Amino acid sequence: MDDEMEGGNLGPYQDRPRTFPSMKSKAYAPWIFRVLMRINSRILLVLLLVCFGAIFYIGASTSPILVFVFSVCIISFFVSIYLTKWVLAKDEGPPEMSEISDAIRDGAEGFFRTQYGTISKMALLLGLVILGIYLFRNITPQQELSGLGRVTSAYITVAAFLFGALCSGVAGYVGMWVSVRANVRVSSAARRSAREALQIAVRAGGFSALVVVGMAVMGVAILYAILYVWFGVDSTGTMKATDLPLLLVGYGFGASFVALFAQLGGGIFTKAADVGADLVGKVEQGIPEDDPRNPAVIADLVGDNVGDCAARGADLFESIAAEIISAMILGGTMAQRCKIEDPSGFVLFPLVVHSFDLVISSVGIFSIRNKRDSGVIGTIEDPMKTLEKGYSVTIFLAVLTFGLSTRWLLYTEQAPTAWLNFALCGLVGIVTAYVFVWISKYYTDYKYEPVRTLALASSTGHGTNIIAGVSLGLESTALPVLVISLAIVSAFWLGRTSGLTDEAGNPTGGLFGTAVATMGMLSTAAYVLTMDMFGPIADNAGGIVEMSQQPESVREITDVLDAVGNTTKATTKGFAIGSAALASFLLFSAYMDEVAAFAQEPFKQVDIAIPEVFVGGLLGSMLIFLFSAWACAAVGRTAQEVVNEVRRQFIERPGIMDYKEKPDYGRCVSIVASASLKEMIKPGALAIISPTVVGVLFRILGYYTGHPLLGAKVVASMLMFATVSGILMALFLNTAGGAWDNAKKYIETGALGGKGSDTHKAAVTGDTVGDPFKDTAGPSLHVLIKMLATITLVMAPIFL
């Protein structure tokens, strides 16, 4: 890729209009898409019909519930195709706009190909490691009775892992594919109407969201149905439906693996380019953001797509997959303990909830329509209010469909009112999601006091800006933790008092209640991802407008959309952290159930008064801080290379500032791409290797000291402490970074001296400090804590 970037013919630097020819000679698409495009359309239609027929046949052989799930997912794919055609039908504007967009698209696709090529090689290597471990591990008595041997279990887990990794990669590509094509159309629409630009950005994000959520649901459902039919589940002497979800954990691990490296690599790319461009361009040279004279500007715009869109698509895919699988495990375990005659409703409930998510989020997306406005900022409706109206519609429908789902699937004669308790658990989750979004908006939107106070601190210098930003980030952890705590306790007790008991009369619905609350929180995930994707698309649109020298009125529209996009990105990160906290709690509970099944003895609590267990907790907390440090340091090192390169070009090409010479954009893209691929390996390897090494070492120690469960207990403690530390650290990093960014945006509106003032320069410093916080370390952390939980689930047998 480096040769492509550096060898690209960028042509002579021209005066207005400035053109930016492609940095790559031909468009890139993954091989699977190239193969499909070469197939005759009629043959392709027949193949699709055969595939759909096979899927429905397997679903009908499993449960009518899966037929419903498959139907909704397939319909949502057709809706996403409609959204794609609608967006792509919009014009790309004048030639200078489309040429800049081509350069961004080619850079993003080139990096994506190289990055995911590296990730796929690592996934294949890890798959071989998992295969070796599973071939020599123990199996549970239930699996032995059902005829599931070590070899079969090993190959199923590895296949699920690779399938999850593949789907996560496709989800990332879909996120990037739409953003690099929608950005220029939003820029063009901004010349006519702010509302039209908003609608295009939302529908482009909606396409990605529907595909990502639909793939996550469809992938788990297909795996479950295939295994159900293959093993002849619930036939005499075979595996039970309640045991089947444990075979799906490899799928969640594969999704987490790809999401972590996508988030790390993309985050390092986007923020290193952003920091380098801002420090030299804004602070040293005094030129505006996204100015075409800045050699790092194309790298910055490419980073928005590979860091915010591709990585976030893989991230949300992993969140939904992990939550579905953990909830299926807990639902099956509870149904088995309660001796429920037909447990399929409790096992498949998560799939139905997310199927309804596709429906209600589609309604929310289509509720945002293009109303004519004058295009003047003072007369247009606030874009944030428009997005919030769509979210309110989605929330309202989520409450209705969640209640319907619980009555349909969770009603049982053993406890006739249990479904109502679980519906209330879902309501707790939905309210938690809404409150999380509101809290994140309060701390990161410049309409509210915290960000304005931070902006005011910039007027007294760079140091006071940093102090104010750090204190804001630390304070912002309090409310979310209180909300999460209240949600977990409320959902647990609602589930516990549902009336479901085991044979001994003990209440058993508590953990499943928390699982239902997590499903409630993620029941609007597709619309939340739509708002998240809106941010980088609007940011790119603003960059294209600035580089193509459009009128100031157009830039004002994209500036408003960009500021709203910063807020939506921050709020959706808060949402992701909250859902990660609840999902990690579920995965932790599923891990304890799995250890108990393998050890054939109860494993319900972890005693941190045991020295070794306490040490495991310390190691878990240390892992979070070390991972965050390495991620931020990676951005810093890469940004230094960008700063040096940009300074070199300004010195060696003095005509750049007078538009007489053209910057070498490709060189900066090449530097950031190669450095980010190298830098993502170390923190990612730390996350994968640490729990396995700790578990094996303490298992050996436990063997010689007569404590056979010591390894499992230490890993449980490590996971617990890492989850708690990771949630707090992610909240701090994401909120502080988002607040610094919007404090700068607030000053750029003309407040406190406006652009170019000393206050603005101090705010830019804060923004550059916050960049690796909010777009590299912070988002990677909530992926990390879920991946640690899925690793422990997959590797649990080797800790015993």
BELZI-V473197 format. One record per residue. N is the residue number from 1. PHI is phi in degrees with one decimal (none if undefined). PSI is psi in whole degrees, -180 to 180 (NA if undefined). Layout:
n-><N/N>
phi-><PHI/PHI>
psi-><PSI/PSI>
This chain:
n-><1/2/3/4/5/6/7/8/9/10/11/12/13/14/15/16/17/18/19/20/21/22/23/24/25/26/27/28/29/30/31/32/33/34/35/36/37/38/39/40/41/42/43/44/45/46/47/48/49/50/51/52/53/54/55/56/57/58/59/60/61/62/63/64/65/66/67/68/69/70/71/72/73/74/75/76/77/78/79/80/81/82/83/84/85/86/87/88/89/90/91/92/93/94/95/96/97/98/99/100/101/102/103/104/105/106/107/108/109/110/111/112/113/114/115/116/117/118/119/120/121/122/123/124/125/126/127/128/129/130/131/132/133/134/135/136/137/138/139/140/141/142/143/144/145/146/147/148/149/150/151/152/153/154/155/156/157/158/159/160/161/162/163/164/165/166/167/168/169/170/171/172/173/174/175/176/177/178/179/180/181/182/183/184/185/186/187/188/189/190/191/192/193/194/195/196/197/198/199/200/201/202/203/204/205/206/207/208/209/210/211/212/213/214/215/216/217/218/219/220/221/222/223/224/225/226/227/228/229/230/231/232/233/234/235/236/237/238/239/240/241/242/243/244/245/246/247/248/249/250/251/252/253/254/255/256/257/258/259/260/261/262/263/264/265/266/267/268/269/270/271/272/273/274/275/276/277/278/279/280/281/282/283/284/285/286/287/288/289/290/291/292/293/294/295/296/297/298/299/300/301/302/303/304/305/306/307/308/309/310/311/312/313/314/315/316/317/318/319/320/321/322/323/324/325/326/327/328/329/330/331/332/333/334/335/336/337/338/339/340/341/342/343/344/345/346/347/348/349/350/351/352/353/354/355/356/357/358/359/360/361/362/363/364/365/366/367/368/369/370/371/372/373/374/375/376/377/378/379/380/381/382/383/384/385/386/387/388/389/390/391/392/393/394/395/396/397/398/399/400/401/402/403/404/405/406/407/408/409/410/411/412/413/414/415/416/417/418/419/420/421/422/423/424/425/426/427/428/429/430/431/432/433/434/435/436/437/438/439/440/441/442/443/444/445/446/447/448/449/450/451/452/453/454/455/456/457/458/459/460/461/462/463/464/465/466/467/468/469/470/471/472/473/474/475/476/477/478/479/480/481/482/483/484/485/486/487/488/489/490/491/492/493/494/495/496/497/498/499/500/501/502/503/504/505/506/507/508/509/510/511/512/513/514/515/516/517/518/519/520/521/522/523/524/525/526/527/528/529/530/531/532/533/534/535/536/537/538/539/540/541/542/543/544/545/546/547/548/549/550/551/552/553/554/555/556/557/558/559/560/561/562/563/564/565/566/567/568/569/570/571/572/573/574/575/576/577/578/579/580/581/582/583/584/585/586/587/588/589/590/591/592/593/594/595/596/597/598/599/600/601/602/603/604/605/606/607/608/609/610/611/612/613/614/615/616/617/618/619/620/621/622/623/624/625/626/627/628/629/630/631/632/633/634/635/636/637/638/639/640/641/642/643/644/645/646/647/648/649/650/651/652/653/654/655/656/657/658/659/660/661/662/663/664/665/666/667/668/669/670/671/672/673/674/675/676/677/678/679/680/681/682/683/684/685/686/687/688/689/690/691/692/693/694/695/696/697/698/699/700/701/702/703/704/705/706/707/708/709/710/711/712/713/714/715/716/717/718/719/720/721/722/723/724/725/726/727/728/729/730/731/732/733/734/735/736/737/738/739/740/741/742/743/744/745/746/747/748/749/750/751/752/753/754/755/756/757/758/759/760/761/762/763/764/765/766/767/768/769/770/771/772/773/774/775/776/777/778/779/780/781/782/783/784/785/786/787/788/789/790/791/792/793/794/795/796/797/798/799/800>
phi-><none/-57.7/-62.8/-63.1/-71.1/-77.8/-88.3/-63.1/-87.7/-89.7/73.9/-70.8/-78.6/-110.2/-80.3/-58.3/-75.3/-86.8/-112.3/-135.9/-60.5/-60.5/-92.5/-143.0/-73.9/-144.8/-69.3/-114.9/-142.3/-55.0/-57.8/-64.8/-72.4/-65.7/-64.4/-62.8/-69.9/-85.0/-79.1/-56.4/-59.8/-69.7/-65.0/-62.7/-63.2/-63.5/-61.7/-64.1/-63.3/-63.9/-62.7/-62.7/-62.2/-64.1/-62.9/-67.7/-64.6/-63.7/-63.5/-65.9/-74.2/-97.6/-166.4/-59.3/-61.6/-68.9/-62.2/-62.4/-61.0/-61.7/-62.6/-64.8/-61.9/-66.8/-62.3/-64.7/-65.0/-68.5/-64.1/-66.1/-64.3/-61.1/-61.6/-61.9/-63.0/-64.4/-66.7/-68.6/-74.9/-75.1/-76.0/-95.2/80.1/-67.3/-56.2/-63.6/-69.1/-65.8/-68.8/-65.5/-61.4/-61.3/-63.4/-64.4/-62.6/-66.2/-64.4/-66.2/-69.7/-64.6/-66.6/-58.7/-61.0/-69.1/-63.3/-74.0/-64.0/-64.2/-63.1/-65.5/-64.8/-65.8/-65.3/-63.3/-63.7/-66.3/-60.0/-65.1/-63.8/-61.4/-59.4/-62.7/-64.6/-70.4/-69.5/-117.0/-88.4/-80.7/-121.9/-74.7/-57.6/-62.7/-67.0/-65.3/-65.5/-82.9/86.3/-88.1/-85.7/-63.1/-63.9/-62.1/-60.1/-63.7/-68.4/-64.8/-64.2/-66.1/-62.5/-64.3/-61.3/-67.7/-65.8/-62.9/-64.6/-62.7/-63.0/-64.6/-63.9/-63.9/-60.1/-64.0/-64.2/-61.3/-59.7/-76.2/-56.9/-74.3/-67.5/-76.1/-104.7/-83.4/-56.6/-69.8/-72.3/-66.4/-59.5/-66.1/-65.1/-63.4/-70.7/-107.8/-159.6/-67.3/-66.4/-65.3/-61.1/-61.6/-63.9/-64.5/-63.1/-67.3/-69.7/-65.4/-64.3/-64.0/-56.2/-60.7/-63.1/-64.4/-67.5/-64.1/-66.1/-61.4/-66.6/-62.1/-67.8/-64.0/-61.7/-64.7/-63.7/-65.2/-58.8/-60.9/-65.5/-62.8/-66.4/-61.2/-70.8/-61.7/-86.8/58.0/-56.2/71.2/-77.8/-60.0/76.9/-112.0/-65.3/-89.4/-62.1/-73.0/-91.4/-64.5/-58.2/-62.9/-78.0/-94.6/-62.4/-61.8/-62.9/-65.0/-65.3/-61.8/-64.6/-65.2/-59.7/-67.2/-61.2/-64.4/-70.3/-64.4/-68.6/-65.3/-62.4/-65.8/-66.2/-63.9/-59.6/-66.2/-83.0/-65.0/-66.3/-64.2/-62.2/-61.2/-65.6/-71.7/-63.3/-85.5/-68.5/-76.8/-77.5/-84.5/-96.6/70.5/-98.1/-68.2/-65.0/63.2/-69.4/-63.6/-77.3/-82.5/-63.0/-97.2/-68.5/-66.2/-60.7/-62.6/-70.6/-62.3/-60.9/-57.5/-80.5/-80.4/-91.4/-89.8/-92.3/-62.3/-67.4/-69.7/-62.2/-65.1/-63.2/-68.1/-56.4/-65.1/-59.9/-68.5/-61.2/-64.2/-67.3/-61.5/-65.7/-65.2/-67.6/-64.0/-63.4/-68.6/-63.7/-65.8/-61.9/-65.4/-62.0/-67.4/-67.2/-86.1/56.2/-70.7/-62.6/-118.9/-83.8/-59.6/-62.0/-70.4/-75.7/-93.5/-53.2/-59.3/-65.7/-68.6/-58.6/-77.4/-66.8/-63.8/-56.7/-61.3/-69.8/-70.6/-69.0/-61.9/-62.3/-61.6/-65.3/-75.3/-72.7/-89.8/-113.1/-88.4/-101.6/-63.0/-137.6/-79.8/83.9/-93.0/-55.7/-66.2/-109.7/-91.4/-73.0/-59.6/-58.1/-64.4/-65.2/-63.5/-63.9/-67.4/-63.2/-62.0/-66.3/-64.1/-60.0/-63.6/-61.3/-59.4/-67.3/-62.8/-61.8/-65.3/-69.7/-67.7/-61.2/-62.7/-64.6/-66.6/-66.9/-71.5/-106.3/-107.3/-78.1/-144.1/-64.3/-66.7/-146.4/-60.5/-100.7/-60.9/-59.9/-66.9/-60.5/-70.7/-63.3/-67.1/-60.0/-62.5/-62.9/-58.4/-64.4/-64.3/-64.0/-60.4/-61.1/-63.7/-65.6/-61.5/-61.9/-65.4/-61.4/-61.4/-65.5/-61.4/-86.1/-124.5/-91.7/-75.0/-77.4/-106.4/-60.8/-55.3/-70.7/-67.0/-65.1/-63.5/-63.3/-63.9/-63.0/-67.7/-69.6/-105.0/128.1/-67.8/-63.5/-67.5/-62.5/-65.7/-61.2/-63.7/-67.1/-64.5/-65.3/-62.5/-62.3/-65.6/-64.5/-68.3/-79.5/-67.6/-60.5/-59.4/-65.6/-62.7/-67.3/-61.5/-60.9/-62.1/-65.2/-63.4/-65.5/-61.4/-65.0/-62.3/-75.6/-64.3/-68.6/-66.3/-95.7/-73.0/99.7/-82.7/-133.7/-86.4/-63.3/-85.8/86.4/-83.1/-61.4/-127.9/-90.5/-61.2/-64.9/-66.9/-61.4/-66.9/-63.7/-65.4/-62.9/-62.6/-62.7/-62.2/-63.9/-93.6/-71.9/-118.4/-59.7/-66.0/-70.5/-63.2/-65.8/-59.1/-64.0/-66.9/-65.7/-57.0/-58.8/-65.5/-65.4/-65.8/-62.2/-61.6/-61.2/-62.5/-63.3/-66.0/-62.8/-65.7/-68.9/-89.8/57.8/-78.8/-57.3/-60.0/-62.5/-69.9/-62.9/-62.7/-65.2/-69.1/-64.5/-63.4/-63.7/-65.3/-63.1/-64.7/-62.0/-60.2/-68.4/-65.5/-63.6/-67.2/-68.3/-71.3/-67.3/-61.5/-58.9/-64.4/-66.8/-60.8/-67.4/-64.9/-61.9/-68.7/-64.7/-65.6/-62.2/-64.6/-64.3/-63.5/-64.7/-64.7/-61.3/-65.1/-63.9/-68.1/-60.9/-62.5/-67.0/-74.6/-81.7/58.7/-154.0/-61.2/-143.0/-113.0/-149.4/-121.7/-94.9/-79.6/-74.5/-74.8/-52.7/-63.4/-67.6/-63.5/-61.9/-58.9/-63.9/-60.5/-62.9/-64.3/-65.9/-60.3/-58.1/-63.1/-69.1/-66.9/-60.2/-62.3/-63.1/-64.9/-64.9/-66.7/-63.5/-62.6/-63.5/-60.6/-63.5/-67.0/-63.2/-61.0/-63.5/-66.3/-58.0/-61.8/-67.4/-65.5/-60.4/-60.4/-66.3/-65.9/-75.5/-78.9/-125.8/-61.1/-72.1/-58.8/-66.5/-102.7/64.2/-94.9/-127.9/-101.4/-64.7/-91.3/-63.0/-60.5/-63.7/-66.9/-60.0/-63.0/-61.4/-66.8/-63.1/-66.7/-68.6/-67.0/-65.3/-74.0/-73.4/-74.9/-68.8/-64.0/-64.1/-65.1/-64.1/-57.5/-66.1/-79.0/-79.5/-53.8/-63.2/-67.3/-63.0/-61.8/-62.1/-68.3/-61.7/-77.0/-66.2/-63.1/-62.1/-64.4/-62.3/-83.0/-106.1/78.5/-123.9/-63.1/-97.8/-60.9/-58.9/-65.3/-67.7/-64.6/-65.3/-62.0/-64.8/-59.3/-65.5/-61.7/-67.0/-64.0/-63.6/-63.9/-64.5/-65.7/-63.6/-64.8/-64.6/-64.4/-60.3/-61.0/-64.6/-64.8/-71.8/-60.3/-62.5/-64.9/-67.4/-59.0/-62.6/-77.2/-63.8/-64.2/-62.2/-62.2/-65.6/-69.1/-77.1/116.6/-75.3/55.1/108.4/71.8/-61.9/85.3/-77.7/-63.7/-62.0/-65.4/-63.2/-65.1/-66.6/-63.3/-60.3/-60.4/-62.8/-68.5/-65.1/-77.5/-56.1/-68.2/-65.8/-86.4/-120.9/-126.8/-67.4/-59.4/-61.8/-67.1/-66.7/-72.9/-72.1/-60.0/-67.3/-74.7/-68.5/-58.8/-67.0/-71.4/-62.0/-64.0/-64.4/-68.8/-93.3/-50.0/-61.2/-82.3/-88.8/-108.5>
psi-><-34/-43/-39/-42/-45/-30/-2/141/104/-7/173/150/126/161/179/138/140/133/153/85/162/149/1/142/-28/153/152/140/146/151/-35/-36/-35/-39/-46/-36/-22/-14/141/139/-37/-41/-40/-39/-42/-43/-41/-42/-40/-44/-46/-40/-43/-41/-46/-34/-46/-41/-43/-31/-16/-61/144/-25/-40/-30/-42/-45/-48/-39/-46/-43/-44/-41/-40/-33/-39/-35/-40/-35/-40/-44/-39/-48/-37/-45/-47/-18/-15/153/156/4/-165/164/-38/-30/-49/-32/-38/-43/-39/-41/-42/-46/-44/-40/-42/-44/-34/-44/-41/-44/-45/-45/-49/-23/-43/-45/-40/-37/-42/-36/-42/-41/-45/-34/-41/-38/-46/-41/-45/-41/-46/-26/-20/7/170/161/157/155/-37/-41/-37/-41/-32/-2/13/104/179/-44/-47/-45/-41/-48/-35/-45/-44/-42/-42/-40/-49/-36/-43/-41/-42/-48/-39/-40/-42/-40/-42/-42/-41/-43/-41/-39/-45/-36/-38/-9/-26/-27/-47/-30/-34/-42/-45/-42/-31/-20/-20/-46/135/-38/-39/-42/-42/-45/-40/-45/-40/-44/-32/-44/-35/-39/-51/-44/-45/-40/-44/-50/-42/-40/-39/-46/-46/-41/-48/-42/-42/-45/-46/-45/-42/-46/-36/-47/-41/-46/-4/50/143/5/164/128/10/-179/147/156/-29/-19/-16/-39/-25/-24/-7/-3/-28/-33/-46/-38/-43/-42/-42/-40/-50/-41/-40/-49/-33/-42/-41/-54/-47/-38/-41/-42/-56/-39/-30/-43/-42/-47/-47/-43/-41/-45/-43/-46/-57/-51/-48/-43/-16/26/157/167/142/23/135/-15/-13/119/-20/7/-40/-41/-39/-45/-35/-41/-34/-36/-44/-26/-46/-35/-58/-47/-39/-33/-46/-35/-52/-35/-47/-40/-47/-43/-46/-41/-42/-48/-44/-39/-36/-40/-48/-38/-42/-42/-45/-43/-37/-43/-34/-2/42/132/-46/97/-1/-36/-42/-33/-42/-2/-44/-36/-38/-41/-45/-21/-44/-31/-42/-39/-52/-33/-34/-41/-43/-40/-45/-13/-16/105/164/106/136/133/173/-12/0/132/-40/-17/-4/156/144/120/-33/-38/-38/-46/-38/-33/-44/-40/-38/-41/-45/-43/-46/-47/-32/-40/-45/-49/-31/-43/-41/-42/-42/-40/-36/-46/-25/9/133/144/-25/-30/86/-25/5/-37/-34/-41/-42/-31/-39/-35/-44/-39/-38/-45/-42/-44/-39/-43/-45/-43/-39/-44/-42/-44/-46/-40/-40/-40/-10/-10/132/4/-17/165/-43/-47/-36/-36/-40/-42/-40/-36/-26/-22/-16/8/173/-41/-45/-30/-45/-44/-46/-39/-42/-44/-37/-45/-41/-42/-34/-9/-19/-57/-46/-39/-41/-40/-45/-44/-47/-40/-45/-48/-44/-48/-39/-45/-30/-41/-39/-32/18/-16/-5/127/159/-171/-29/0/10/135/139/2/2/-54/-38/-30/-42/-34/-42/-38/-40/-41/-39/-41/-36/7/-10/25/-36/-41/-37/-41/-34/-46/-36/-46/-28/-38/-60/-30/-44/-38/-47/-40/-42/-40/-41/-40/-44/-45/-31/7/51/164/156/-34/-35/-43/-35/-39/-47/-29/-42/-45/-38/-44/-42/-38/-39/-41/-43/-36/-42/-41/-39/-28/-39/-43/-44/-38/-44/-45/-34/-38/-48/-41/-39/-36/-41/-46/-36/-43/-40/-37/-44/-38/-40/-41/-43/-38/-41/-39/-16/38/155/142/83/-13/157/123/106/-1/-16/125/-46/-38/-40/-39/-39/-40/-42/-43/-37/-45/-41/-39/-41/-46/-40/-42/-46/-42/-45/-39/-46/-40/-36/-42/-44/-46/-44/-39/-35/-40/-40/-45/-47/-40/-43/-43/-42/-44/-38/-34/-47/-20/72/-21/-9/-45/-23/12/23/-22/151/135/156/85/-39/-33/-43/-41/-44/-44/-48/-40/-51/-39/-41/-36/-37/-41/-23/-16/-47/-53/-35/-43/-38/-44/-37/-42/-37/-56/-35/-46/-45/-45/-43/-43/-45/-22/-43/-43/-42/-34/-42/-16/5/27/85/-25/11/-44/-45/-38/-43/-41/-38/-43/-43/-44/-42/-52/-38/-39/-48/-48/-40/-39/-47/-44/-43/-41/-46/-51/-47/-45/-44/-46/-44/-38/-43/-42/-47/-23/-40/-44/-39/-43/-36/-13/-7/-5/149/33/-21/-167/141/-10/168/-35/-42/-41/-39/-39/-36/-40/-46/-41/-41/-35/-40/-17/-53/-21/-54/-20/-1/-71/-47/-58/-34/-30/-43/-21/-41/-46/-31/-35/-37/-41/-40/-34/-45/-34/-45/-40/3/-42/-29/-5/-3/NA>
